[in-house]
């Protein structure tokens, strides 16, 4: 925070502001994102909005990281406006950073809510119950009031959730992880693929991943590390780099890539630098239509 304040003061370069609104305008319009904003620190939780909530289409959420708390509060607000109280979760895997938000998910205490947890792991219920045992959390899983059910998915299968078609792909990660391809009734495609390691020297074996990403309007992809980190100190840690993600999306002819699952030790400036480097790499290696490279931050909304 001190670094941000210092950079903002330098950017202002002695300017004076008539009031707080003028100062806010300067912060919003003239500072770079890493100085005037933040990528945030919530762990993985992504909503896929599709269909017509007024017609009963459910919520679709990928993972239950700490970001789930904020989503739950917003979902309750929308339910008060008529949104169906049905929540379909699609779990990449069951490591703690991807499930830790569930004990703080307010709709789980709503007796009118229906929560369906889809996972490629048959032990998903065991994982969620275990983190709410008394030694770890004061509210037991059995005290939750919503109707909760678990569905075990199979890689390679296609499922229908409301108006959305969901395809499942197994990925390379400790205890395995699963990626999801969502296609709405209009044919728009969003792919959620986190906690998957793709190695530079084995890209010839990634044809199945390129096919899964094929022509996607948005690929939300694990880019936790720089290429240098991913091939040196952190090889076999189960995550990928921005460079590999761009190569996969180029091969798949995807339209947008969201850099995702940022390294916690990176500052906002580090993440912004990686984003700029990613945009440049995409330009230098582009052979077909441009790939738009976004950088995920808490609260980012992408309209397809």
Beta strands, then each sheet from edge to edge (+ up, - down):
strand 1: 46-47
strand 2: 59-62
strand 3: 86-91
strand 4: 114-119
strand 5: 147-152
strand 6: 158-161
strand 7: 164-171
strand 8: 177-183
strand 9: 189-193
strand 10: 218-222
strand 11: 256-260
strand 12: 292-295
sheet 1: 1+ 2- 3- 4- 5-
sheet 2: 6+ 7- 8+ 9- 10- 11- 12-
end
